[in-house]
């Protein structure tokens, strides 16, 4: 998922983040990481492209982890 797709889904993700469950907290972390990514992009003239690339990798990793966590109940249903 690209950062543009993530930004498009932020309102839904932010609502899910208010849940008191591990998945809700994972989505809340994604929301915070995307905010961090936006801040790093804003200050890109200070940090350079390498830092932006690393932040994007972090957001992508956490998004993949959240997608995996979301699919665990589906996977358990097949066992």
N, C-alpha and C positions, 0 to 999 in steps of 0.2 A: 504494500500500500504506500502510495506516495504521500508526501507531507501535505499536498493540496487536498487529497482525498481525506486525510485525517482532519484537516481544518474544516472541511465540509461537514464531517460527522461530529464535531466537537459539542454542539448543543445536546445531542442525544447521549454522548459519552459523559458529559458533565452531569446530566440527570442521573445516569446509572451510578456515577461516582458517589452519590449521597447514600447509597445502600450500605448497611452495616454488614457487609459480607466480603470475603476475599476478592471476588470478582469485581465488586463495586470499587474496592480500594485500588485494584489494578487499573481500572478505567480512570480513576481519579489521578493516579500517578501518570498515566498517559497524558491527561489534560495538563498537568503541571509540566511535564517534559516538553509538550508542544509549546507552552508559554515560554519555557526556557529557550527553546529553539528560536522562537520569534524574537526574543530579546537578543540572542547571539547574532541573529541576522541584522538586527537594528544596529548593533555595534560592530558590524563586520569590518568597517574601516579600521577598527582597533585590533581585532583578533585575527583577521585574515581568513582565507578560504579553508585552511586545514581545520580550524576549530568548527566551522559551520558543517563541514563534512562529518566530523566526529559526532556532533550533536544529532545530525540526521540519522547516523547509524544507531545511536542510542534510542531514538524515538522508534525507528523501525524494529529494533530488537524487542522493545517493550510491547509494541503493537502485536508482533507475532506471538509473544508470550500470552498476551491477553486473549488472542484468538484461540490459542491452544487451550487455555483454561476454560473458555466459553464452550469448547467442544467436548470437554471431558464427560459431562453427563450423557451426551449422545454416544460417545464411545463406550461408556459403562453399560448403556442399554443393550448393546450388542453382545456383551459378555454373558 
